Amino acid sequence: MDYAYEKLLGKHISNIRKSQNMTQDELSTKLQLEGCDITRSALAKIESGQRRIYASEIKALSSVLSISYDELLI
């Protein structure tokens, strides 16, 4: 992935989270319960485009946010 796409994807994830009235803490907790070892800090870095997202995290985000991969990966 390139840097511009990572920033765009992070912003998109942030928007989806906010549209579901969820804080970063709440989302990271739900992801952890799903088996995805991610902290609130790591999630914040993903949302700001400072950290790459892994396939296992994409899978968990899709599940926790109840959205398809197509909806997640713009």
C-alpha positions in Angstrom: 0.0 0.0 0.0 1.1 3.5 -0.6 1.1 6.2 2.0 -1.8 8.2 0.5 -4.0 5.1 0.4 -3.1 4.2 4.0 -4.2 7.7 5.1 -7.4 7.4 3.1 -8.2 3.9 4.5 -7.5 5.0 8.0 -9.8 8.0 7.7 -12.5 5.7 6.2 -12.2 3.3 9.2 -12.4 6.2 11.5 -15.6 7.4 9.8 -17.2 4.0 10.0 -16.3 3.7 13.7 -17.8 7.1 14.4 -20.9 6.4 12.3 -21.5 3.5 14.7 -21.1 5.8 17.7 -18.0 3.9 18.9 -14.9 5.2 20.6 -11.4 3.9 19.7 -11.3 2.3 23.2 -14.6 0.5 22.5 -13.5 -0.7 19.0 -10.1 -1.9 20.2 -11.8 -3.8 23.1 -14.3 -5.5 20.6 -11.4 -6.3 18.3 -9.5 -7.9 21.2 -12.6 -10.0 22.1 -12.6 -11.1 18.5 -9.0 -12.4 19.0 -7.3 -9.4 17.3 -4.5 -8.2 19.6 -4.7 -4.4 19.0 -4.4 -1.5 21.4 -6.3 1.8 21.2 -3.0 3.4 20.4 -2.4 1.1 17.4 -5.9 1.7 16.2 -5.3 5.5 16.4 -2.2 5.1 14.3 -4.1 3.0 11.7 -6.8 5.7 11.6 -4.2 8.4 11.1 -2.3 6.5 8.4 0.8 6.1 10.6 0.6 2.3 10.8 -0.1 -0.3 8.3 -3.1 -2.6 8.8 -2.6 -6.4 8.7 -4.9 -8.9 7.1 -6.0 -10.3 10.4 -7.0 -6.8 11.5 -9.0 -6.2 8.3 -10.8 -9.5 9.0 -11.6 -8.6 12.6 -12.7 -5.0 11.7 -15.1 -6.4 9.1 -16.6 -8.7 11.6 -16.8 -6.3 14.5 -18.1 -3.4 12.4 -20.5 -5.8 10.6 -19.4 -4.6 7.1 -18.2 -6.4 4.1 -14.6 -6.2 2.9 -15.8 -4.1 -0.1 -17.3 -1.6 2.3 -14.1 -1.6 4.4 -11.5 -1.4 1.7 -12.5 1.6 -0.3 
